[in-house]
């Protein structure tokens, strides 16, 4: 077996530096297309990616010697992880690296919406001083519901702990996680009690368009929606309808349904009435998928991921399943 690792996306310099020190040979393919890379990917035992293109069955079948795929980040929807498992390829990611950044960003969006900061800021800069019209609402009086209680959801809950609000969470795949920061619950209680809903789930076939008109209609009270997960977890047209009917009072969206797979661009939205409504709404905050995109998280994401790669190598060497110099 070889010790060659291919970097498909640009990454923090920590990754190639530490890989080389650990005995790997590192090559770069930042400009080559997916089809071009498929022609020589069989030379490598591992790849490091972000989100430039999907790692699908066709690509994996070309990677005859692949032992691991390492993604800088949290979500793994761009990788066919089920097929990797069948082929014995280990999939690594580093959600621990940007969980604090995502938690802080979600709190920032929520506080901004509760206190009308975008609207008040815009008005003040135009010389308009509206105090009563921008009266805020305190987070401490609210029930915050979290769907998905992994790295991101738990980070958000922890950061809410100083505000005095009640935090409840539902995660289909986790149990017995109630603690000083959160109460484990179910959808029934969320629909009945939530004032605020924050999404922290991966994008899967199960969660795609989870938040749609039918889902929104189940809430007893109008809610504020925060989405720092994936854009396609929320059906935008249904969100716009709910904003118009005030079933959703406000929304903080770091991600959009219209993003491409790389998260770097969106489709042309000039003629999209739903996006135009969001863009013009004073009760909607939009950010360009930057919740986990801090200077600190860039370093932490890289450090955590490269350490996982090195530990995987050590494990393989210990088990003598394959040997790297």
Secondary structure, DSSP 4 states (H G I P E B T S, - for coil): ---EEEE-S---HHHHHHHHHTT-EEEE-SSS-HHHHHTTGGG-SEEEESSSS-B-HHHHHH-TT--EEEESSS--TTB-HHHHHHHT-EEE--GGGTHHHHHHHHHHHHHHHHTTHHHHHHHHHTT---SGGG----GGG-EEEEE--SHHHHHHHHHHGGGT-EEEEE-TT--S---SS-EE--HHHHHHH-SEEEE-----TTTTT-BSHHHHHT-SS-EEEEE-S-GGGB-HHHHHHHHHTTSEEEEEESS-TTB-TTSS-B---TT-HHHHHHHH-TTEEE--S-TT--HHHHHHHHHHHHHHHHHHHHHHHHHTSS---
